[in-house]
Amino acid sequence: MLNNKSVLITGGTGSFGKKCTEIILKKYKPKRLIIYSRDELKQFEMAQDFPDSKYECIRYFIGDVRDKERMNRAFRNVDYVIHAAALKQVPAAEYNPFEAVKTNILGSQNVINVAIDQCVKKVIALSTDKAANPINLYGATKLCSDKLFIAGNSYVGQDHSVFSVVRYGNVAGSRGSVIPFFLKCRESGILPITDPRMTRFWITLEQGVNFVLACLEKMVGGELFVPKLPSMNIMDLAKVIAPECKTKIVGIRPGEKLHELMITKDDARRTLEFKDHYMIQPDFHFWNRRYKLNTGKPVPEDFEYSSDKNPQKLSLAEMRQIIDNL
């Protein structure tokens, strides 16, 4: 799929971007692999692992998704864009709401417009479980971004750019996630627990990248893909990471949910179930003509994909193996 193609990753120096780069270079032979991000230090550090002397296809572009002019240069002759750039820390977004809007919403608008202008074939955007019935600003900006990318298919006109979205849960070991936080707290002998009832969906970085690349290959534009993931209770996670530690209940932080949601009941009427994922279909009049892979089955009208009601549970042994492999 990616052989002899030009691929650009926004936010390419983040946790997802680096793993995506590793997997693409291992599995494919792209013509160009462009790492687009705004942090020169992270690009310098990433270039130590993926030097252009070893990987002739790789390019490092300093740029921000807020900068439409810079992206016009970067997107030229690009076949596929994987949009991973975002401000994703919930407390930071609550305290700096204008900045989250500029990056997550206006930045998404720039990606869509530039991709259309430069005739990019496919754009797939990363979303989050926090975008379903959001209660914090980060989730709200990502929900808006999701809707922009789906609606981007209506803006294309006679060109051939298509846009889709991938939404998944917590990435084990990613920067700012609870696993590295608990590992650090283990040294003190006390793990702070927000609420012992709390549950979350879990996915590894490699699983996330492979799912995104699989969706990039089969997308026709307009889909919102949701992988089937296991859930885990926060107390079970604490047992895996530090069974010897005491726990201290500190209460749910502002903007945090007790349980995460990836598909709402309101989206159930447009959701199809497949073996390893769900797909939320868009309300496009041209959708049935565009989408031919009708192998999915409709979910029940009252269906809701939430971490507390999820039948797929992550065992202690499975989570321990994930942590050992980080």
Order of alpha helices (4+ residues) and beta strands (2+ residues): beta-alpha-beta-alpha-beta-alpha-beta-alpha-alpha-alpha-beta-alpha-beta-beta-alpha-beta-beta-alpha-beta-beta-alpha-beta-beta-beta-beta-alpha-beta-beta-alpha
